[in-house]
Amino acid sequence: MQAIAKKYGVALEEIYFIDDQLSYLIGTDTLGVSVFLAGWGYCTESQKEEAKKRKITVIEEEKDFYPVLKKVLS
């Protein structure tokens, strides 16, 4: 993430990272990156529960992707 921030000249806090595997998100959030768990795809129910415990936003369905990001960005 730091390489991405440097390459594009943005702060880590300006990066939004969405993935369907919780393990990729854990640790990235501590850098200041905004992380979201995609609840569709390979994500399991236990990953969703763990994400919620860690206060990581879960986007339950693909159709919710843009509405959630729009809310976060406004």
mmJSON file of the N, C-alpha and C atoms, coordinates in Angstrom:
{"data_MODEL":{"atom_site":{
"group_PDB":["ATOM","ATOM","ATOM","ATOM","ATOM","ATOM","ATOM","ATOM","ATOM","ATOM","ATOM","ATOM","ATOM","ATOM","ATOM","ATOM","ATOM","ATOM","ATOM","ATOM","ATOM","ATOM","ATOM","ATOM","ATOM","ATOM","ATOM","ATOM","ATOM","ATOM","ATOM","ATOM","ATOM","ATOM","ATOM","ATOM","ATOM","ATOM","ATOM","ATOM","ATOM","ATOM","ATOM","ATOM","ATOM","ATOM","ATOM","ATOM","ATOM","ATOM","ATOM","ATOM","ATOM","ATOM","ATOM","ATOM","ATOM","ATOM","ATOM","ATOM","ATOM","ATOM","ATOM","ATOM","ATOM","ATOM","ATOM","ATOM","ATOM","ATOM","ATOM","ATOM","ATOM","ATOM","ATOM","ATOM","ATOM","ATOM","ATOM","ATOM","ATOM","ATOM","ATOM","ATOM","ATOM","ATOM","ATOM","ATOM","ATOM","ATOM","ATOM","ATOM","ATOM","ATOM","ATOM","ATOM","ATOM","ATOM","ATOM","ATOM","ATOM","ATOM","ATOM","ATOM","ATOM","ATOM","ATOM","ATOM","ATOM","ATOM","ATOM","ATOM","ATOM","ATOM","ATOM","ATOM","ATOM","ATOM","ATOM","ATOM","ATOM","ATOM","ATOM","ATOM","ATOM","ATOM","ATOM","ATOM","ATOM","ATOM","ATOM","ATOM","ATOM","ATOM","ATOM","ATOM","ATOM","ATOM","ATOM","ATOM","ATOM","ATOM","ATOM","ATOM","ATOM","ATOM","ATOM","ATOM","ATOM","ATOM","ATOM","ATOM","ATOM","ATOM","ATOM","ATOM","ATOM","ATOM","ATOM","ATOM","ATOM","ATOM","ATOM","ATOM","ATOM","ATOM","ATOM","ATOM","ATOM","ATOM","ATOM","ATOM","ATOM","ATOM","ATOM","ATOM","ATOM","ATOM","ATOM","ATOM","ATOM","ATOM","ATOM","ATOM","ATOM","ATOM","ATOM","ATOM","ATOM","ATOM","ATOM","ATOM","ATOM","ATOM","ATOM","ATOM","ATOM","ATOM","ATOM","ATOM","ATOM","ATOM","ATOM","ATOM","ATOM","ATOM","ATOM","ATOM","ATOM","ATOM","ATOM","ATOM","ATOM","ATOM","ATOM","ATOM","ATOM","ATOM","ATOM","ATOM","ATOM","ATOM"],
"id":[1,2,3,4,5,6,7,8,9,10,11,12,13,14,15,16,17,18,19,20,21,22,23,24,25,26,27,28,29,30,31,32,33,34,35,36,37,38,39,40,41,42,43,44,45,46,47,48,49,50,51,52,53,54,55,56,57,58,59,60,61,62,63,64,65,66,67,68,69,70,71,72,73,74,75,76,77,78,79,80,81,82,83,84,85,86,87,88,89,90,91,92,93,94,95,96,97,98,99,100,101,102,103,104,105,106,107,108,109,110,111,112,113,114,115,116,117,118,119,120,121,122,123,124,125,126,127,128,129,130,131,132,133,134,135,136,137,138,139,140,141,142,143,144,145,146,147,148,149,150,151,152,153,154,155,156,157,158,159,160,161,162,163,164,165,166,167,168,169,170,171,172,173,174,175,176,177,178,179,180,181,182,183,184,185,186,187,188,189,190,191,192,193,194,195,196,197,198,199,200,201,202,203,204,205,206,207,208,209,210,211,212,213,214,215,216,217,218,219,220,221,222],
"type_symbol":["N","C","C","N","C","C","N","C","C","N","C","C","N","C","C","N","C","C","N","C","C","N","C","C","N","C","C","N","C","C","N","C","C","N","C","C","N","C","C","N","C","C","N","C","C","N","C","C","N","C","C","N","C","C","N","C","C","N","C","C","N","C","C","N","C","C","N","C","C","N","C","C","N","C","C","N","C","C","N","C","C","N","C","C","N","C","C","N","C","C","N","C","C","N","C","C","N","C","C","N","C","C","N","C","C","N","C","C","N","C","C","N","C","C","N","C","C","N","C","C","N","C","C","N","C","C","N","C","C","N","C","C","N","C","C","N","C","C","N","C","C","N","C","C","N","C","C","N","C","C","N","C","C","N","C","C","N","C","C","N","C","C","N","C","C","N","C","C","N","C","C","N","C","C","N","C","C","N","C","C","N","C","C","N","C","C","N","C","C","N","C","C","N","C","C","N","C","C","N","C","C","N","C","C","N","C","C","N","C","C","N","C","C","N","C","C","N","C","C","N","C","C"],
"label_atom_id":["N","CA","C","N","CA","C","N","CA","C","N","CA","C","N","CA","C","N","CA","C","N","CA","C","N","CA","C","N","CA","C","N","CA","C","N","CA","C","N","CA","C","N","CA","C","N","CA","C","N","CA","C","N","CA","C","N","CA","C","N","CA","C","N","CA","C","N","CA","C","N","CA","C","N","CA","C","N","CA","C","N","CA","C","N","CA","C","N","CA","C","N","CA","C","N","CA","C","N","CA","C","N","CA","C","N","CA","C","N","CA","C","N","CA","C","N","CA","C","N","CA","C","N","CA","C","N","CA","C","N","CA","C","N","CA","C","N","CA","C","N","CA","C","N","CA","C","N","CA","C","N","CA","C","N","CA","C","N","CA","C","N","CA","C","N","CA","C","N","CA","C","N","CA","C","N","CA","C","N","CA","C","N","CA","C","N","CA","C","N","CA","C","N","CA","C","N","CA","C","N","CA","C","N","CA","C","N","CA","C","N","CA","C","N","CA","C","N","CA","C","N","CA","C","N","CA","C","N","CA","C","N","CA","C","N","CA","C","N","CA","C","N","CA","C","N","CA","C","N","CA","C","N","CA","C","N","CA","C"],
"label_alt_id":[null,null,null,null,null,null,null,null,null,null,null,null,null,null,null,null,null,null,null,null,null,null,null,null,null,null,null,null,null,null,null,null,null,null,null,null,null,null,null,null,null,null,null,null,null,null,null,null,null,null,null,null,null,null,null,null,null,null,null,null,null,null,null,null,null,null,null,null,null,null,null,null,null,null,null,null,null,null,null,null,null,null,null,null,null,null,null,null,null,null,null,null,null,null,null,null,null,null,null,null,null,null,null,null,null,null,null,null,null,null,null,null,null,null,null,null,null,null,null,null,null,null,null,null,null,null,null,null,null,null,null,null,null,null,null,null,null,null,null,null,null,null,null,null,null,null,null,null,null,null,null,null,null,null,null,null,null,null,null,null,null,null,null,null,null,null,null,null,null,null,null,null,null,null,null,null,null,null,null,null,null,null,null,null,null,null,null,null,null,null,null,null,null,null,null,null,null,null,null,null,null,null,null,null,null,null,null,null,null,null,null,null,null,null,null,null,null,null,null,null,null,null],
"label_comp_id":["MET","MET","MET","GLN","GLN","GLN","ALA","ALA","ALA","ILE","ILE","ILE","ALA","ALA","ALA","LYS","LYS","LYS","LYS","LYS","LYS","TYR","TYR","TYR","GLY","GLY","GLY","VAL","VAL","VAL","ALA","ALA","ALA","LEU","LEU","LEU","GLU","GLU","GLU","GLU","GLU","GLU","ILE","ILE","ILE","TYR","TYR","TYR","PHE","PHE","PHE","ILE","ILE","ILE","ASP","ASP","ASP","ASP","ASP","ASP","GLN","GLN","GLN","LEU","LEU","LEU","SER","SER","SER","TYR","TYR","TYR","LEU","LEU","LEU","ILE","ILE","ILE","GLY","GLY","GLY","THR","THR","THR","ASP","ASP","ASP","THR","THR","THR","LEU","LEU","LEU","GLY","GLY","GLY","VAL","VAL","VAL","SER","SER","SER","VAL","VAL","VAL","PHE","PHE","PHE","LEU","LEU","LEU","ALA","ALA","ALA","GLY","GLY","GLY","TRP","TRP","TRP","GLY","GLY","GLY","TYR","TYR","TYR","CYS","CYS","CYS","THR","THR","THR","GLU","GLU","GLU","SER","SER","SER","GLN","GLN","GLN","LYS","LYS","LYS","GLU","GLU","GLU","GLU","GLU","GLU","ALA","ALA","ALA","LYS","LYS","LYS","LYS","LYS","LYS","ARG","ARG","ARG","LYS","LYS","LYS","ILE","ILE","ILE","THR","THR","THR","VAL","VAL","VAL","ILE","ILE","ILE","GLU","GLU","GLU","GLU","GLU","GLU","GLU","GLU","GLU","LYS","LYS","LYS","ASP","ASP","ASP","PHE","PHE","PHE","TYR","TYR","TYR","PRO","PRO","PRO","VAL","VAL","VAL","LEU","LEU","LEU","LYS","LYS","LYS","LYS","LYS","LYS","VAL","VAL","VAL","LEU","LEU","LEU","SER","SER","SER"],
"label_asym_id":["A","A","A","A","A","A","A","A","A","A","A","A","A","A","A","A","A","A","A","A","A","A","A","A","A","A","A","A","A","A","A","A","A","A","A","A","A","A","A","A","A","A","A","A","A","A","A","A","A","A","A","A","A","A","A","A","A","A","A","A","A","A","A","A","A","A","A","A","A","A","A","A","A","A","A","A","A","A","A","A","A","A","A","A","A","A","A","A","A","A","A","A","A","A","A","A","A","A","A","A","A","A","A","A","A","A","A","A","A","A","A","A","A","A","A","A","A","A","A","A","A","A","A","A","A","A","A","A","A","A","A","A","A","A","A","A","A","A","A","A","A","A","A","A","A","A","A","A","A","A","A","A","A","A","A","A","A","A","A","A","A","A","A","A","A","A","A","A","A","A","A","A","A","A","A","A","A","A","A","A","A","A","A","A","A","A","A","A","A","A","A","A","A","A","A","A","A","A","A","A","A","A","A","A","A","A","A","A","A","A","A","A","A","A","A","A","A","A","A","A","A","A"],
"label_entity_id":["1","1","1","1","1","1","1","1","1","1","1","1","1","1","1","1","1","1","1","1","1","1","1","1","1","1","1","1","1","1","1","1","1","1","1","1","1","1","1","1","1","1","1","1","1","1","1","1","1","1","1","1","1","1","1","1","1","1","1","1","1","1","1","1","1","1","1","1","1","1","1","1","1","1","1","1","1","1","1","1","1","1","1","1","1","1","1","1","1","1","1","1","1","1","1","1","1","1","1","1","1","1","1","1","1","1","1","1","1","1","1","1","1","1","1","1","1","1","1","1","1","1","1","1","1","1","1","1","1","1","1","1","1","1","1","1","1","1","1","1","1","1","1","1","1","1","1","1","1","1","1","1","1","1","1","1","1","1","1","1","1","1","1","1","1","1","1","1","1","1","1","1","1","1","1","1","1","1","1","1","1","1","1","1","1","1","1","1","1","1","1","1","1","1","1","1","1","1","1","1","1","1","1","1","1","1","1","1","1","1","1","1","1","1","1","1","1","1","1","1","1","1"],
"label_seq_id":[1,1,1,2,2,2,3,3,3,4,4,4,5,5,5,6,6,6,7,7,7,8,8,8,9,9,9,10,10,10,11,11,11,12,12,12,13,13,13,14,14,14,15,15,15,16,16,16,17,17,17,18,18,18,19,19,19,20,20,20,21,21,21,22,22,22,23,23,23,24,24,24,25,25,25,26,26,26,27,27,27,28,28,28,29,29,29,30,30,30,31,31,31,32,32,32,33,33,33,34,34,34,35,35,35,36,36,36,37,37,37,38,38,38,39,39,39,40,40,40,41,41,41,42,42,42,43,43,43,44,44,44,45,45,45,46,46,46,47,47,47,48,48,48,49,49,49,50,50,50,51,51,51,52,52,52,53,53,53,54,54,54,55,55,55,56,56,56,57,57,57,58,58,58,59,59,59,60,60,60,61,61,61,62,62,62,63,63,63,64,64,64,65,65,65,66,66,66,67,67,67,68,68,68,69,69,69,70,70,70,71,71,71,72,72,72,73,73,73,74,74,74],
"pdbx_PDB_ins_code":[null,null,null,null,null,null,null,null,null,null,null,null,null,null,null,null,null,null,null,null,null,null,null,null,null,null,null,null,null,null,null,null,null,null,null,null,null,null,null,null,null,null,null,null,null,null,null,null,null,null,null,null,null,null,null,null,null,null,null,null,null,null,null,null,null,null,null,null,null,null,null,null,null,null,null,null,null,null,null,null,null,null,null,null,null,null,null,null,null,null,null,null,null,null,null,null,null,null,null,null,null,null,null,null,null,null,null,null,null,null,null,null,null,null,null,null,null,null,null,null,null,null,null,null,null,null,null,null,null,null,null,null,null,null,null,null,null,null,null,null,null,null,null,null,null,null,null,null,null,null,null,null,null,null,null,null,null,null,null,null,null,null,null,null,null,null,null,null,null,null,null,null,null,null,null,null,null,null,null,null,null,null,null,null,null,null,null,null,null,null,null,null,null,null,null,null,null,null,null,null,null,null,null,null,null,null,null,null,null,null,null,null,null,null,null,null,null,null,null,null,null,null],
"Cartn_x":[0.815,0.0,0.863,1.963,2.84,3.423,3.709,4.224,3.161,1.919,0.816,0.652,0.664,0.519,1.634,2.844,3.984,3.88,3.543,3.456,2.442,1.298,0.226,0.185,1.115,1.21,0.013,-0.482,-1.626,-1.253,-1.984,-1.796,-2.476,-1.979,-2.594,-4.072,-4.407,-5.787,-6.712,-6.146,-6.941,-7.19,-6.682,-6.826,-7.991,-8.799,-9.915,-9.619,-9.555,-9.167,-10.327,-10.805,-11.925,-11.434,-11.704,-11.315,-12.318,-12.355,-13.274,-12.576,-11.336,-10.611,-10.15,-10.642,-10.35,-8.852,-8.141,-6.704,-5.927,-6.396,-5.718,-5.989,-7.091,-7.479,-6.847,-6.683,-6.114,-4.663,-4.34,-3.001,-2.954,-3.687,-3.747,-4.504,-5.54,-6.338,-5.521,-4.532,-3.716,-2.8,-2.628,-1.825,-2.606,-3.918,-4.763,-5.597,-5.398,-6.17,-7.594,-8.585,-9.979,-10.219,-10.608,-10.786,-12.243,-12.643,-14.004,-13.937,-14.757,-14.836,-15.989,-15.692,-16.729,-17.395,-18.676,-19.394,-19.783,-19.509,-19.776,-18.449,-18.458,-17.213,-16.787,-15.521,-14.958,-15.056,-15.687,-15.836,-16.751,-16.363,-17.181,-17.942,-18.932,-19.707,-18.819,-17.87,-16.983,-16.087,-15.68,-14.897,-15.74,-17.005,-17.9,-18.049,-18.237,-18.377,-17.109,-15.957,-14.68,-14.465,-14.821,-14.687,-15.522,-16.732,-17.612,-17.026,-16.431,-15.787,-14.626,-13.94,-12.793,-13.202,-14.522,-15.083,-14.699,-14.589,-14.366,-15.729,-16.033,-17.317,-17.424,-18.555,-18.833,-19.85,-19.491,-20.431,-21.033,-22.267,-22.869,-23.035,-23.538,-23.811,-23.163,-22.863,-22.212,-23.018,-24.33,-25.19,-25.062,-24.552,-24.384,-23.047,-22.178,-20.827,-20.831,-21.461,-21.446,-22.201,-23.372,-24.041,-23.198,-22.506,-21.671,-20.507,-19.833,-18.715,-19.178,-20.314,-20.843,-21.085,-21.622,-21.886,-20.575,-19.583,-18.291,-17.592,-17.703,-17.002,-17.687,-18.939,-19.64,-19.492],
"Cartn_y":[-1.188,0.0,1.259,1.188,2.359,2.64,1.583,1.758,2.379,1.971,2.541,4.017,4.32,5.714,6.578,6.058,6.813,6.98,5.899,5.94,6.97,7.038,7.927,9.254,9.43,10.693,10.984,9.944,10.115,9.643,10.136,9.676,8.319,7.52,6.213,6.362,7.45,7.696,7.968,8.203,8.46,7.194,6.059,4.793,4.006,3.429,2.562,1.183,0.181,-1.176,-2.112,-2.775,-3.704,-5.075,-6.091,-7.457,-8.422,-9.646,-10.642,-11.61,-11.304,-12.101,-11.208,-11.497,-10.688,-10.613,-11.699,-11.728,-10.648,-10.254,-9.2,-7.818,-7.684,-6.389,-6.127,-7.205,-7.065,-6.601,-5.578,-5.003,-3.797,-3.874,-2.733,-1.592,-1.941,-0.902,-0.128,-0.756,-0.069,0.984,0.918,1.922,3.203,3.133,4.288,4.139,3.036,2.753,2.381,2.883,2.503,1.152,0.162,-1.191,-1.623,-2.451,-2.963,-4.43,-5.242,-6.656,-6.858,-7.419,-7.756,-9.052,-8.972,-10.116,-11.168,-10.923,-11.917,-12.55,-13.492,-14.138,-15.202,-15.182,-16.228,-15.931,-14.854,-14.469,-15.456,-15.843,-16.764,-15.996,-16.645,-16.022,-15.715,-16.599,-16.34,-15.126,-14.926,-13.739,-12.479,-12.551,-11.401,-11.052,-12.076,-11.85,-11.23,-11.756,-11.234,-9.797,-9.512,-8.147,-7.182,-7.559,-6.688,-6.444,-7.48,-7.316,-6.327,-6.32,-5.432,-4.066,-3.86,-2.597,-2.332,-3.419,-3.33,-3.42,-2.457,-2.435,-3.623,-4.327,-5.444,-4.972,-5.069,-4.781,-6.129,-6.36,-7.688,-8.187,-7.341,-7.783,-6.839,-7.365,-6.576,-5.326,-5.432,-4.293,-3.154,-3.446,-2.433,-1.696,-2.13,-1.577,-0.056,0.417,1.86,2.68,2.239,3.027,3.174,2.119,2.191,3.154,3.039,3.946,5.385,5.587,6.943,7.564,6.769,7.246,7.598,6.748,6.966,8.202,8.405,9.505,10.855,10.847,12.134,12.754],
"Cartn_z":[0.0,0.0,0.0,0.707,0.735,-0.648,-1.397,-2.758,-3.664,-3.49,-4.274,-3.938,-2.647,-2.219,-2.805,-2.764,-3.293,-4.805,-5.504,-6.967,-7.449,-6.767,-7.208,-6.45,-5.522,-4.801,-3.916,-3.253,-2.353,-0.956,0.02,1.4,1.564,2.481,2.741,3.097,3.77,4.183,2.999,1.835,0.629,-0.191,0.274,-0.449,0.136,-0.764,-0.388,-0.953,-0.066,-0.456,-0.181,-1.232,-1.116,-1.551,-0.734,-1.081,-0.473,-1.002,-0.455,0.497,0.852,1.834,2.979,4.158,5.334,5.618,5.368,5.677,4.923,3.736,2.979,3.563,4.284,4.839,6.2,6.975,8.314,8.191,8.904,8.838,7.924,6.829,5.916,6.567,7.335,7.995,9.024,9.622,10.623,9.995,8.682,7.971,7.724,7.943,7.68,6.423,5.71,4.503,4.915,4.173,4.419,3.76,4.555,4.024,4.122,3.157,3.077,2.686,3.331,2.979,2.014,0.846,-0.127,0.338,0.67,1.221,0.21,-1.047,-2.082,-2.472,-3.365,-3.786,-2.794,-2.414,-1.562,-0.072,0.285,1.687,2.417,3.62,4.418,5.498,6.069,7.15,8.352,8.651,9.794,9.524,8.272,7.932,8.111,7.724,7.892,9.368,10.2,11.641,12.219,11.833,12.329,11.855,10.618,10.088,10.909,11.215,11.998,13.391,13.983,15.29,15.207,14.073,13.866,13.308,13.218,12.708,11.253,10.488,9.048,8.377,7.524,6.836,5.893,5.98,5.086,4.054,2.793,1.709,1.331,1.779,1.677,0.245,-0.632,-1.995,-2.994,-4.15,-5.19,-5.543,-5.511,-5.854,-4.841,-3.654,-2.608,-2.694,-3.588,-3.684,-3.875,-4.926,-5.206,-4.168,-3.702,-2.652,-1.379,-0.976,0.229,0.001,-1.129,-1.403,-1.543,-2.164,-2.307,-0.936,-0.022,1.339,2.045,1.899,2.55,1.98,0.692,0.032,0.19,0.63,0.751,2.121],
"occupancy":[1.0,1.0,1.0,1.0,1.0,1.0,1.0,1.0,1.0,1.0,1.0,1.0,1.0,1.0,1.0,1.0,1.0,1.0,1.0,1.0,1.0,1.0,1.0,1.0,1.0,1.0,1.0,1.0,1.0,1.0,1.0,1.0,1.0,1.0,1.0,1.0,1.0,1.0,1.0,1.0,1.0,1.0,1.0,1.0,1.0,1.0,1.0,1.0,1.0,1.0,1.0,1.0,1.0,1.0,1.0,1.0,1.0,1.0,1.0,1.0,1.0,1.0,1.0,1.0,1.0,1.0,1.0,1.0,1.0,1.0,1.0,1.0,1.0,1.0,1.0,1.0,1.0,1.0,1.0,1.0,1.0,1.0,1.0,1.0,1.0,1.0,1.0,1.0,1.0,1.0,1.0,1.0,1.0,1.0,1.0,1.0,1.0,1.0,1.0,1.0,1.0,1.0,1.0,1.0,1.0,1.0,1.0,1.0,1.0,1.0,1.0,1.0,1.0,1.0,1.0,1.0,1.0,1.0,1.0,1.0,1.0,1.0,1.0,1.0,1.0,1.0,1.0,1.0,1.0,1.0,1.0,1.0,1.0,1.0,1.0,1.0,1.0,1.0,1.0,1.0,1.0,1.0,1.0,1.0,1.0,1.0,1.0,1.0,1.0,1.0,1.0,1.0,1.0,1.0,1.0,1.0,1.0,1.0,1.0,1.0,1.0,1.0,1.0,1.0,1.0,1.0,1.0,1.0,1.0,1.0,1.0,1.0,1.0,1.0,1.0,1.0,1.0,1.0,1.0,1.0,1.0,1.0,1.0,1.0,1.0,1.0,1.0,1.0,1.0,1.0,1.0,1.0,1.0,1.0,1.0,1.0,1.0,1.0,1.0,1.0,1.0,1.0,1.0,1.0,1.0,1.0,1.0,1.0,1.0,1.0,1.0,1.0,1.0,1.0,1.0,1.0,1.0,1.0,1.0,1.0,1.0,1.0],
"B_iso_or_equiv":[0.0,0.0,0.0,0.0,0.0,0.0,0.0,0.0,0.0,0.0,0.0,0.0,0.0,0.0,0.0,0.0,0.0,0.0,0.0,0.0,0.0,0.0,0.0,0.0,0.0,0.0,0.0,0.0,0.0,0.0,0.0,0.0,0.0,0.0,0.0,0.0,0.0,0.0,0.0,0.0,0.0,0.0,0.0,0.0,0.0,0.0,0.0,0.0,0.0,0.0,0.0,0.0,0.0,0.0,0.0,0.0,0.0,0.0,0.0,0.0,0.0,0.0,0.0,0.0,0.0,0.0,0.0,0.0,0.0,0.0,0.0,0.0,0.0,0.0,0.0,0.0,0.0,0.0,0.0,0.0,0.0,0.0,0.0,0.0,0.0,0.0,0.0,0.0,0.0,0.0,0.0,0.0,0.0,0.0,0.0,0.0,0.0,0.0,0.0,0.0,0.0,0.0,0.0,0.0,0.0,0.0,0.0,0.0,0.0,0.0,0.0,0.0,0.0,0.0,0.0,0.0,0.0,0.0,0.0,0.0,0.0,0.0,0.0,0.0,0.0,0.0,0.0,0.0,0.0,0.0,0.0,0.0,0.0,0.0,0.0,0.0,0.0,0.0,0.0,0.0,0.0,0.0,0.0,0.0,0.0,0.0,0.0,0.0,0.0,0.0,0.0,0.0,0.0,0.0,0.0,0.0,0.0,0.0,0.0,0.0,0.0,0.0,0.0,0.0,0.0,0.0,0.0,0.0,0.0,0.0,0.0,0.0,0.0,0.0,0.0,0.0,0.0,0.0,0.0,0.0,0.0,0.0,0.0,0.0,0.0,0.0,0.0,0.0,0.0,0.0,0.0,0.0,0.0,0.0,0.0,0.0,0.0,0.0,0.0,0.0,0.0,0.0,0.0,0.0,0.0,0.0,0.0,0.0,0.0,0.0,0.0,0.0,0.0,0.0,0.0,0.0,0.0,0.0,0.0,0.0,0.0,0.0],
"pdbx_formal_charge":[null,null,null,null,null,null,null,null,null,null,null,null,null,null,null,null,null,null,null,null,null,null,null,null,null,null,null,null,null,null,null,null,null,null,null,null,null,null,null,null,null,null,null,null,null,null,null,null,null,null,null,null,null,null,null,null,null,null,null,null,null,null,null,null,null,null,null,null,null,null,null,null,null,null,null,null,null,null,null,null,null,null,null,null,null,null,null,null,null,null,null,null,null,null,null,null,null,null,null,null,null,null,null,null,null,null,null,null,null,null,null,null,null,null,null,null,null,null,null,null,null,null,null,null,null,null,null,null,null,null,null,null,null,null,null,null,null,null,null,null,null,null,null,null,null,null,null,null,null,null,null,null,null,null,null,null,null,null,null,null,null,null,null,null,null,null,null,null,null,null,null,null,null,null,null,null,null,null,null,null,null,null,null,null,null,null,null,null,null,null,null,null,null,null,null,null,null,null,null,null,null,null,null,null,null,null,null,null,null,null,null,null,null,null,null,null,null,null,null,null,null,null],
"auth_seq_id":[1,1,1,2,2,2,3,3,3,4,4,4,5,5,5,6,6,6,7,7,7,8,8,8,9,9,9,10,10,10,11,11,11,12,12,12,13,13,13,14,14,14,15,15,15,16,16,16,17,17,17,18,18,18,19,19,19,20,20,20,21,21,21,22,22,22,23,23,23,24,24,24,25,25,25,26,26,26,27,27,27,28,28,28,29,29,29,30,30,30,31,31,31,32,32,32,33,33,33,34,34,34,35,35,35,36,36,36,37,37,37,38,38,38,39,39,39,40,40,40,41,41,41,42,42,42,43,43,43,44,44,44,45,45,45,46,46,46,47,47,47,48,48,48,49,49,49,50,50,50,51,51,51,52,52,52,53,53,53,54,54,54,55,55,55,56,56,56,57,57,57,58,58,58,59,59,59,60,60,60,61,61,61,62,62,62,63,63,63,64,64,64,65,65,65,66,66,66,67,67,67,68,68,68,69,69,69,70,70,70,71,71,71,72,72,72,73,73,73,74,74,74],
"auth_comp_id":["MET","MET","MET","GLN","GLN","GLN","ALA","ALA","ALA","ILE","ILE","ILE","ALA","ALA","ALA","LYS","LYS","LYS","LYS","LYS","LYS","TYR","TYR","TYR","GLY","GLY","GLY","VAL","VAL","VAL","ALA","ALA","ALA","LEU","LEU","LEU","GLU","GLU","GLU","GLU","GLU","GLU","ILE","ILE","ILE","TYR","TYR","TYR","PHE","PHE","PHE","ILE","ILE","ILE","ASP","ASP","ASP","ASP","ASP","ASP","GLN","GLN","GLN","LEU","LEU","LEU","SER","SER","SER","TYR","TYR","TYR","LEU","LEU","LEU","ILE","ILE","ILE","GLY","GLY","GLY","THR","THR","THR","ASP","ASP","ASP","THR","THR","THR","LEU","LEU","LEU","GLY","GLY","GLY","VAL","VAL","VAL","SER","SER","SER","VAL","VAL","VAL","PHE","PHE","PHE","LEU","LEU","LEU","ALA","ALA","ALA","GLY","GLY","GLY","TRP","TRP","TRP","GLY","GLY","GLY","TYR","TYR","TYR","CYS","CYS","CYS","THR","THR","THR","GLU","GLU","GLU","SER","SER","SER","GLN","GLN","GLN","LYS","LYS","LYS","GLU","GLU","GLU","GLU","GLU","GLU","ALA","ALA","ALA","LYS","LYS","LYS","LYS","LYS","LYS","ARG","ARG","ARG","LYS","LYS","LYS","ILE","ILE","ILE","THR","THR","THR","VAL","VAL","VAL","ILE","ILE","ILE","GLU","GLU","GLU","GLU","GLU","GLU","GLU","GLU","GLU","LYS","LYS","LYS","ASP","ASP","ASP","PHE","PHE","PHE","TYR","TYR","TYR","PRO","PRO","PRO","VAL","VAL","VAL","LEU","LEU","LEU","LYS","LYS","LYS","LYS","LYS","LYS","VAL","VAL","VAL","LEU","LEU","LEU","SER","SER","SER"],
"auth_asym_id":["A","A","A","A","A","A","A","A","A","A","A","A","A","A","A","A","A","A","A","A","A","A","A","A","A","A","A","A","A","A","A","A","A","A","A","A","A","A","A","A","A","A","A","A","A","A","A","A","A","A","A","A","A","A","A","A","A","A","A","A","A","A","A","A","A","A","A","A","A","A","A","A","A","A","A","A","A","A","A","A","A","A","A","A","A","A","A","A","A","A","A","A","A","A","A","A","A","A","A","A","A","A","A","A","A","A","A","A","A","A","A","A","A","A","A","A","A","A","A","A","A","A","A","A","A","A","A","A","A","A","A","A","A","A","A","A","A","A","A","A","A","A","A","A","A","A","A","A","A","A","A","A","A","A","A","A","A","A","A","A","A","A","A","A","A","A","A","A","A","A","A","A","A","A","A","A","A","A","A","A","A","A","A","A","A","A","A","A","A","A","A","A","A","A","A","A","A","A","A","A","A","A","A","A","A","A","A","A","A","A","A","A","A","A","A","A","A","A","A","A","A","A"],
"auth_atom_id":["N","CA","C","N","CA","C","N","CA","C","N","CA","C","N","CA","C","N","CA","C","N","CA","C","N","CA","C","N","CA","C","N","CA","C","N","CA","C","N","CA","C","N","CA","C","N","CA","C","N","CA","C","N","CA","C","N","CA","C","N","CA","C","N","CA","C","N","CA","C","N","CA","C","N","CA","C","N","CA","C","N","CA","C","N","CA","C","N","CA","C","N","CA","C","N","CA","C","N","CA","C","N","CA","C","N","CA","C","N","CA","C","N","CA","C","N","CA","C","N","CA","C","N","CA","C","N","CA","C","N","CA","C","N","CA","C","N","CA","C","N","CA","C","N","CA","C","N","CA","C","N","CA","C","N","CA","C","N","CA","C","N","CA","C","N","CA","C","N","CA","C","N","CA","C","N","CA","C","N","CA","C","N","CA","C","N","CA","C","N","CA","C","N","CA","C","N","CA","C","N","CA","C","N","CA","C","N","CA","C","N","CA","C","N","CA","C","N","CA","C","N","CA","C","N","CA","C","N","CA","C","N","CA","C","N","CA","C","N","CA","C","N","CA","C","N","CA","C","N","CA","C","N","CA","C","N","CA","C"],
"pdbx_PDB_model_num":[1,1,1,1,1,1,1,1,1,1,1,1,1,1,1,1,1,1,1,1,1,1,1,1,1,1,1,1,1,1,1,1,1,1,1,1,1,1,1,1,1,1,1,1,1,1,1,1,1,1,1,1,1,1,1,1,1,1,1,1,1,1,1,1,1,1,1,1,1,1,1,1,1,1,1,1,1,1,1,1,1,1,1,1,1,1,1,1,1,1,1,1,1,1,1,1,1,1,1,1,1,1,1,1,1,1,1,1,1,1,1,1,1,1,1,1,1,1,1,1,1,1,1,1,1,1,1,1,1,1,1,1,1,1,1,1,1,1,1,1,1,1,1,1,1,1,1,1,1,1,1,1,1,1,1,1,1,1,1,1,1,1,1,1,1,1,1,1,1,1,1,1,1,1,1,1,1,1,1,1,1,1,1,1,1,1,1,1,1,1,1,1,1,1,1,1,1,1,1,1,1,1,1,1,1,1,1,1,1,1,1,1,1,1,1,1,1,1,1,1,1,1]
}}}
